[in-house]
């Protein structure tokens, strides 16, 4: 339950981080130039606001990433462990072994 909650929050942080980075004004302008009304919404200190939001989202990204890694280790689920119990007999009955021999003369 906690893992799923942090994972959903992590996805929202990633989407927000991508959006904030794309809107920031870079050397060549960025996406903010095509959104002319954004500066009127945030005022004249738009770049300072976006820098602070980027730092906040980056810190949240690292915290959620480390939390997800720790919780994944605690869960201990491995995909390989799931398939270790398959009997060897099932593996022998593959469709390729049931094909007729190709006798071309």
C-alpha positions in Angstrom: 0.0 0.0 0.0 2.7 2.4 1.0 4.8 1.4 -2.0 1.9 2.1 -4.4 1.2 5.5 -2.8 4.9 6.6 -3.1 5.0 5.3 -6.7 1.9 7.3 -7.7 3.4 10.4 -6.0 6.7 9.7 -7.8 5.0 9.7 -11.1 3.3 13.1 -10.4 6.7 14.5 -9.3 8.3 13.3 -12.5 5.6 14.8 -14.7 5.8 18.1 -12.8 9.6 18.2 -13.1 9.4 17.6 -16.8 6.8 20.3 -17.2 8.7 22.9 -15.1 12.0 22.2 -16.9 10.3 22.6 -20.3 8.7 25.9 -19.4 11.9 27.5 -18.1 13.6 30.0 -20.3 16.9 28.6 -21.5 19.6 30.1 -23.7 17.3 29.8 -26.8 14.1 30.8 -25.1 12.4 27.5 -24.3 8.7 26.7 -24.2 7.9 29.8 -22.2 8.1 32.1 -25.2 5.3 30.2 -26.9 3.2 30.6 -23.8 3.3 34.4 -23.7 0.8 34.8 -20.9 2.8 32.8 -18.4 4.9 35.7 -17.3 1.8 37.8 -16.6 0.5 35.0 -14.4 3.6 34.7 -12.3 4.9 38.2 -12.5 8.3 39.5 -13.5 10.2 37.0 -11.3 9.1 34.0 -13.3 12.6 32.5 -13.6 13.2 32.7 -9.8 9.9 31.0 -9.2 10.6 28.2 -11.7 14.1 27.6 -10.2 12.7 27.2 -6.7 10.0 24.8 -8.0 12.6 22.8 -10.0 14.8 22.5 -6.9 11.9 21.4 -4.8 10.7 18.8 -7.3 14.3 17.5 -7.8 14.6 17.0 -4.0 11.2 15.2 -4.0 12.3 13.1 -6.9 15.5 11.9 -5.1 13.6 11.2 -1.9 10.9 9.2 -3.6 13.5 7.3 -5.7 15.4 6.3 -2.6 12.2 5.4 -0.7 11.1 3.2 -3.6 14.4 1.5 -3.8 14.4 0.8 0.0 10.8 -0.5 -0.1 11.5 -2.6 -3.1 14.3 -4.3 -1.2 12.0 -4.9 1.8 9.4 -6.5 -0.4 11.9 -9.0 -1.7 9.9 -10.0 -4.7 11.9 -11.3 -7.6 10.6 -12.3 -11.0 13.2 -15.1 -11.1 12.0 -16.6 -7.8 8.5 -16.8 -9.2 9.5 -19.1 -12.1 12.0 -21.3 -10.2 9.2 -23.7 -9.2 8.2 -24.6 -12.8 8.8 -28.4 -13.3 11.3 -29.4 -15.9 8.6 -31.6 -17.7 6.6 -28.5 -18.8 9.7 -27.1 -20.4 10.2 -30.2 -22.5 6.8 -29.9 -24.1 7.5 -26.9 -26.2 5.9 -26.5 -29.6 9.3 -26.8 -31.4 9.8 -30.4 -30.1 6.4 -31.4 -31.5 7.1 -30.4 -35.0 7.5 -33.1 -37.6 11.0 -33.7 -39.1 11.6 -31.9 -42.3 12.7 -34.5 -44.9 13.4 -32.8 -48.1 15.2 -34.9 -50.8 
